[in-house]
Amino acid sequence: MLFSKDIGIDLGTANVLIYEKGKGIVLEEPSVVSMDAQTGRMIAAGEEARQMLGRTPGKIEVVRPMKDGVIADIAATEMMLKHFINSLNIKGMLSQPRIM
């Protein structure tokens, strides 16, 4: 695609890095997700979720979806990645990113 963006994602145990061709690293966030334990709905991801570690009521669960370099919680990882990619403000039919 002519107007598509090329981005690379490094899923790390501690941090997620997103690199955009021509811009460099555009996102560096902790690999942490907070979710409603009853519904499974994501509340926050990245730094906002990291700040919740150890400070949440029982109905909110804060997880690190990556353990020892592998995906330990696929659902939380998917929610986290969607959140991070959406935060890059890539919009429109012609601007869907090519992700590696």
N, C-alpha and C positions, 0 to 999 in steps of 0.2 A: 504494500500500500504506500502511496506517495507521501501521505501526511502522518503515517504511523510513527509512534515513538518507540525506540528500543530501550528497554530497561533490563537490568540484571538484578536479581535478588539473592542475597546471601543470608540464608537462614542459619543463624548462629544460636548456640545454647544461651548465651547471655544477651546478644543484641541482633537485631535484623538491620541489614544495610540494603538500601536500594540505590542503584547507580543508574543514571540516565545518560545516554550517549550525548556528548556535547556539553553536558552540564556537570558531570562528576557525581559525587554522592549527594543525593537530594533528600535522603531520609536515613536517620540513625536513631533507632528506638529500642528500648529493652524488650526482650521476648517475654512479655507478661500480658495476661488477659484476665479481666475480672468479669464474672458471670453471675447471673441470678441462679442460685442452686436449684430452685424449684422449676423454673421455666427453661433454663439453659440459654437464655438471651444474654448477649454480650452487653456489658455496661461500659467498659473502657478497655483500651489496649495501650501498650507502650508505657511511656513515662507516667501517664495518669494512673494506669493500673498498678505500676510499680510502687507508687506512693501509697497505695491502699494496702500493701502487704502488711499483715499483722494488725490492721486497724479497721477491719470490717465486721459487721454483725454476722451472725450465723447463716443468714440466707444469702449472703454474697460470698462467692468462692473466688479466690485469686490463685491462678495457676500459671506455671511456666510450661507451655506446651512442648518445649524441646528439652530432652534429657540426654546428657552424654553425647550430644551431637546428632541425635536421631529424633524424629517426631514421635512424641509419647502420647499426644492427644490430637488426633487428626481434626476433630471438629473445632477445637479451640484454635488450632493453627490456621485452618481455613478462615475462620472469623477474623483473626488477627491480620492475615494477609489481605483480605477484602477491605478491611478498615484502612490499612496503610496505603493500598493502591488507590482507594477512593480519596484519601487525603491529598494525593498528588494533583487533584483537579484535572484529570484527563477526561474530557467530555467530547461528545459528538461521535457520529458514525465513522468519520474518517480519522479519528484520533485514538482508536483502540490500540493499546500498546502491544508490542511484541515482547514477550517476557521470557527470560532465560534464567 
